[in-house]
Amino acid sequence: MFIGNYANTMDDKGRVNVPAAFRDALRKDYDDDRMVITRDIRDACLRVYPMMEWQAFLDKLNLIPSSNPTLRRIQRRVVSSAIECAVDKQGRVLLPQSLREHANLSKSIQFAGSSNTVEIWDAQLWQLEIENDAIDPDILEQLGI
């Protein structure tokens, strides 16, 4: 499970260290340090899926008829931009330029745990997101919060 958030710095080549807690969760919970990084369809951030979660996502997509226009948009925006990667020996991943541009990533990066996935944000955009994020009261009620 991916919980918590961690600040990090991306180098000029687009490499960034994956927080140790998230690397540990990949090994412990998924027994696999491979992941898929792609565009988030709703927000200006990246979404990181452990391979098992990515496959589950693709399995759900495959249940939707290929004639569905929303499915095609998801495939074009999320699936086609996805990259499979593994953490290198220094604990880093390389974020391709196209994904960095989608998320407006600068040098300062924020990793945010989201239960079974991870979000990667530009640190300034993350700050704005958590400060201005409206929360649906119906969802809070459903959660008992």
C-alpha positions in Angstrom: 0.0 0.0 0.0 1.2 3.4 -0.9 0.6 6.1 1.8 2.2 9.4 2.7 3.8 12.0 0.5 7.5 12.7 -0.1 9.4 15.6 -1.7 12.3 14.8 -4.1 14.4 16.5 -6.8 14.5 15.5 -10.4 17.8 15.9 -12.2 18.4 17.5 -15.6 17.9 14.2 -17.4 14.5 13.6 -15.9 15.6 11.0 -13.3 14.1 11.1 -9.8 14.5 8.9 -6.8 11.4 6.9 -5.9 10.9 7.2 -2.1 12.2 4.2 -0.2 8.8 3.6 1.4 7.3 3.2 -2.1 10.1 0.9 -3.3 9.6 -1.2 -0.2 5.8 -1.4 -0.8 6.5 -2.5 -4.4 8.7 -5.4 -3.2 6.6 -6.3 -0.1 3.0 -6.0 -1.5 3.7 -6.8 -5.1 6.9 -8.9 -5.1 7.9 -6.9 -8.2 9.7 -3.6 -8.6 8.4 -3.0 -12.1 5.9 -0.3 -12.6 4.0 1.6 -15.2 4.1 5.4 -15.3 1.5 7.3 -17.3 -0.5 10.5 -17.5 -3.3 10.9 -15.0 -6.5 11.4 -17.0 -8.1 13.9 -14.6 -5.2 15.9 -13.1 -1.9 17.5 -14.2 0.1 14.7 -12.6 1.5 11.3 -13.4 0.1 8.1 -12.1 2.4 5.1 -11.2 0.9 1.6 -11.2 2.6 -1.5 -9.9 2.5 -4.0 -12.7 -0.3 -6.0 -11.1 -2.5 -2.9 -10.7 -1.7 -1.9 -14.3 -2.8 -5.3 -15.6 -6.0 -5.1 -13.5 -6.7 -1.7 -15.1 -6.1 -3.0 -18.6 -8.4 -6.0 -17.8 -11.2 -3.6 -16.9 -10.6 -1.6 -20.1 -10.9 -4.8 -22.1 -14.4 -5.3 -20.8 -15.6 -2.1 -22.5 -16.6 -2.4 -26.1 -13.9 -1.0 -28.4 -16.6 1.1 -30.1 -17.0 3.2 -26.9 -15.6 6.7 -27.5 -14.6 7.2 -23.9 -12.6 3.9 -24.0 -10.7 5.2 -27.1 -9.9 8.5 -25.3 -8.6 6.6 -22.3 -6.5 4.4 -24.5 -5.1 7.5 -26.4 -4.4 9.5 -23.3 -3.4 6.9 -20.7 -2.4 3.7 -22.4 -0.5 5.1 -25.3 1.6 7.4 -23.0 2.4 4.6 -20.5 6.0 3.4 -20.0 7.1 0.3 -18.2 10.1 0.8 -16.0 12.0 -0.6 -13.0 13.9 1.3 -10.3 17.6 1.4 -11.1 20.4 0.5 -8.6 20.3 4.1 -7.2 16.5 3.9 -6.6 15.7 6.2 -9.6 13.3 6.1 -12.5 13.6 8.1 -15.7 10.5 10.2 -16.5 10.2 10.8 -20.3 10.0 14.4 -21.5 6.4 13.9 -22.8 5.2 12.8 -19.3 7.2 15.6 -17.6 5.5 18.1 -19.9 2.0 16.7 -19.2 2.5 17.1 -15.4 4.4 20.4 -15.8 7.2 18.9 -13.7 10.1 21.1 -12.6 13.0 20.2 -10.5 11.0 19.9 -7.3 8.8 16.7 -7.3 6.1 15.5 -4.9 5.3 11.8 -4.7 1.8 11.1 -3.2 0.6 7.7 -2.1 -2.9 6.9 -3.3 -3.5 3.4 -1.8 -2.7 1.1 -4.8 -1.1 3.7 -7.0 1.2 6.7 -6.6 0.9 10.2 -8.0 3.8 12.3 -9.1 3.3 16.1 -9.0 5.3 19.2 -9.5 5.8 20.4 -5.9 4.2 23.8 -6.5 1.1 22.3 -8.2 0.8 19.8 -5.4 0.7 22.6 -2.9 -2.1 24.3 -4.8 -3.9 21.0 -5.2 -4.0 20.2 -1.5 -4.8 23.8 -0.5 -7.7 24.3 -2.9 -9.1 20.9 -3.2 -12.9 20.8 -2.7 -14.1 17.6 -1.0 -17.6 16.2 -1.8 -19.5 16.0 1.5 -21.5 13.0 0.3 -18.3 11.0 -0.1 -17.2 12.1 3.4 -20.5 10.9 4.8 -20.1 7.5 3.0 -16.7 7.2 4.6 -17.9 8.1 8.0 -15.6 11.1 8.3 
